[in-house]
Amino acid sequence: MTASKRNDRPRAGQNHLFAAIEAGGTKFVCGIGSGPDDLHITRFPTTTPAATIARCIEFFRESARTPLTAIGIASFGPVDLRLDSPSWGHITTTPKPGWRNTDLAGPLRETFGAPVIFNTDGNAAALAEHRWGAARDVNDCVYVTVGTGIGGGIICDGRLVHGLLHPEIGHMRLPHDFAADPFPGSCPFHGDCLEGLASGPAIQARWGCPAAELPREHPAWEIEARYLALAASNLACTISPARIILGGGVMEQGHLFDLIHQHTLALLNGYLDSERITAEIDRYIVPPELGNRAGVLGALALAEMGANEVARDQARGRLG
């Protein structure tokens, strides 16, 4: 269920101290604590891999009063989550300059000797919202973050979905009406995939200014809402989650949700016969409840899962 490699050490009698890293293409968010209520957080810009990772290590060294129990990393991607892979814990084919094939998990594991649980930022945010936020009352959900890129995570029956590699919701292909939207898309791999059409950089490239500066009545929002509704409709039909959560910087434009609800209902056209969709669309496609803490809290949840795995392994060893 988790992607982790571990240097397991018995920690009997110690209070848990978790390190959490939300590794973003624009900024890193690091947290340290025993849980959500006492998590001490710092944020800093993403620069070069060496400098950014060193800053994470410095923060944890300065903040830790006891050895770390586990480290959770929620990273932008694509990433390698395969435990048997020599590049496990690496950011792989990212378009982020300088970060391609970067070992993110290894330096943390080697420095602190603690279990490292490594996953995507989308999966981690989904985990956090499922545990503490907007999906805590359902067993299945999808989280989609719409910001510098578009990513997502899937929870099925309370468990993270990885699949062959990991979900890449932002790179699903959508119908593109070039007459209504001649913008070719900004994704360096696919052009007009969801990320290439609806991410923050796509909005800026199409209209010449950031999303936050566009007025509410700007035609950008109808186009944006339709693309996100197409994505939500595809997710509803293929994964059938009990809730879809849309977060990230672009979704801070709260008026988008009404437009997305309208477009989604029109696209589904009554095909999915569930009152949760047809009568309660505003409770089916929702904003996150954890705000900009979803990523780092997801990394914290990953660390807690890693500690639980260690405890189970140790228990099995004692019983066996």
N, C-alpha and C positions, 0 to 999 in steps of 0.2 A: 504493500500500500504506500509506503514512503520510499523515497530514494535516499538511502543513507549508507555511509561507510563509517565505521566506528573503531575507535581505540577505547575499548570498554575498560573502565576502572571501577572497582567497588567503591561505593560512596555511602556505606551504612552510617546512619546517624547524622548525616549532613542535611541541611535544608537545601532545597533545589534552588539553583541560580541559573537562569536561562539567558542565552544571548540570541538576539533576533536581528536579522539583516533583511531589509527590503532593498534590493539592488535594482535601481531604476536607471534608465538611460540618461535622465537629466539630473537626478539626485539619489543619494543613498540615505536611508533612514536606519539607524541602529538603535536597538533598545536592549536594556539589561534589567532583569528583575525576576521575581518568583511567579509573577502572573500579571494579568492586565491592569490590576489596580495599583501596582507599585513599579510599573515599567518606566524606567528612566530613559528618555529618548533624546537623540541628537540627529541633526540633519546636516548634510553638506553636499556640495555639487559633485557630480560624477566627472572626474578628470581622467587621467591615465589609469590603467589597471594597477600598476605598481603603487602609485601615490594613493589611490582610493582604497585599495586593500590595506595598505599600511595605516591609513587613518582609522579604518575599522578596528584593526588590531590594537592601535594605541588607545582608542576609546574603551575597549573592553579591559585592557590591562589597567587603565587608570580607575575604572569603575568597579571592578570585581574585588570584593573583599574576601571571597572564598573561591575555590576552583569552580569552573563552569560545569554544570551538569550535562548540558547539551547545547548545541548551536543550531538554530534553524535559519536557512537562507531561502528567501523568495526572490528569484532573479528574473530580470528581463531575458529574452531569449532570441533565437532558439537555444535550448540547453540540452545536455546529455544527462538523462536520468537513469540510464541502464547501469545497474550495479556491477555487471561483469565487463563493462567497457573501460579501456584504458583512459578514455577521456570523460569518465564520469565526473560530474561536478564542474564541467567546463561550459562556458558560453561558447556556442559553436559558430554558426553562419550568420551572425548578427550583422546588419548594415551599420551598426554603431562604429564609427571610425576608431581604430586602435584596439577594439575589444574582441575581435574575431579570435576564436580558439584560446580564450583566456581561462586559466584554471582559477576559479573563484573559491571553491570549497577546500582545495588542498592546503593552501597556506593557513587557513583558519584551523583545520584539523591538526596540522603539524605544530602550530604554535601552542595550542591549548590542550591537545591530547584528549579532547572531548568528542563524543559522537556528533557528527554533522549530518543533518537532514536537509537535503537539497531538493528544491522543487521550483516550479514556475511561479512568477508573481501572480498570475491569474488563478492558479490552483490554490495558492496560499490565501488569497483574498476570499475565494469561495469558501475555504475552510473556516476562516474567521467569521464571515457573515453567517455561515451555517451554525457555528457554535455560539456566537454572542450577538449576532445582528439580525438582518432582515429576513433570514431564512431559518431562524432557530426553531420555528414551529413546523417545519416540513422535513421530509427525509431526502428529497431530491431538489436540486437547484442548479442553475447555471449563473455564473458571475461573468460579466463582460466589462472590461475597463476600456474606456474610450478617451485616449489622451494623446501623448506623443506617438504611441502606437496603439494598436487594438489587440488585446489578448483576452484570455478567458480561462475559467476553470469549471469543472463539472463535478458535482457531488451526486452519486447514485446510491441510494439506500444508506446514506450516511458515510459513504466511502469515496475518496478521491478516485477519479478515473484517469488512468495514464494511457492505456492503449499501447500501440507499438512504440511510440516515442512520447508524445504528450499532445493534448488538444491544441490546435492552432486556429481558434475561432476567427481571429482577425484576418486570416487568409482564405476564408471561404469566398467562392466566386458568386457574384450577384448579377442579375440582369442590369445592363447599363444602357439606358436610353440616351444615345449621344445627341439626339435632337434637343432633349430637355436639359442635358448636362454634358456639354462637349469636353469637359475636363478629362484628360486621358488617364488620370490616376498617378499617384506618387510612389507606389511601392516599387523598389528597385528590382524585385523578383517577379512580380505579377502585374504591375501596372494598376489595373482597376479591380483589385480584390477589395474586400470590405475595408481593410486598413488603408489601402491606396485611395479610396474614395471618401472615407468618413473620419479619418483620424484628425487630430489637431493640425499637423503639418499639411494635410490635404486641404483642409478648410482655408488655411492661410495661403497656400499656393493658388487655390482657385479664386479667392476673393481679395488677396493682397493685404490682409490684416488678420490678426489672431481672432479666434472665435469670441473671446471675451469682449472684443471691441465692436462686434457686429450688433446693431440694434435688433430688438425683438421682432420687428416687422420685416427684417431683411429676408429676401428669398432664399438665402442660404439654409434657413432652418427647415423649410419644407423639403428641400433636397436631402438634408442630413437626416431628418426624421424618416423619410422613405427608406433610405439605405439601412438605417438601424431597425426599422420595422421589417424589412426583408430578412435581415439577420435573425431577428426575434421569431419570425414566422418559420424560418428554416429550423431553428433550434426547437421550437414547439413541436414541429412535425417529426423531427428525426430523433430527438432525445426525450421529448415529452416530460420536461421538468415540472415540478409543482410550483416553481417560481423562477423568474428571470430577473436578475439584479443588474442594473446598468450604472456603472460608476466611472470614475476618472474625471479629468479636468473639463472635458467638453460637456459632460452631463451636469456640471454645475449650473448650466443654463436650464433652470428647472422647468421653464415653459416647454422644453422639448418633449417632456413625458406625455402631455396631452396629445401632441401631434403624433407621437409614436403609437400611442394607444389607438388613435383613430385609424392610422395607416395599417396597423397590425390586424385590427378587426376586419378592415376592408380586404386585406390580402388573404386572410384565412377564410372569409366568406361563409362562415358558419360551419365549416367542415369539421372542426374539432368540437365535439358535442360535450362541452364541460362548462358548467356554470362559472367555474373559477376563471375561465377565459371570457365567455360570452357576457356574463353579468358582472364580473368583478375584475375587469382588465386592469384597473388601477391598483389592484392587490396582486395581480399576476406579474406585471412588469413594473418594477419598483426601483427607487433609488437605494443605495446602501445606507445602513444605519450607522456604520462605523466611520464614515467619512474618510479623511486622509490617513486614518490609523488602520484601515483594513489590511494593508500590505504587511506592516510590521507586526500587527497582531496575528496575522496568518503565519508569519515566520515564528512567532512565539508558540503558536499551536503546533507547528512542525517540531519545534524543539521539545515540547512536552510529549509528543508522540514518540520521539526518539528515546526519551528517558523511560517511557513506559515499556518500550521494546527491550531496553537494557534490563529493566527490572524483571520482565517476563523471562528473558534468557537466563538471568541469574537464578531465578526461582526454579526453572526447569533443571539447571545444573545442580542445584542443591537436592532436588527431588530425584534426579536421575543417578 
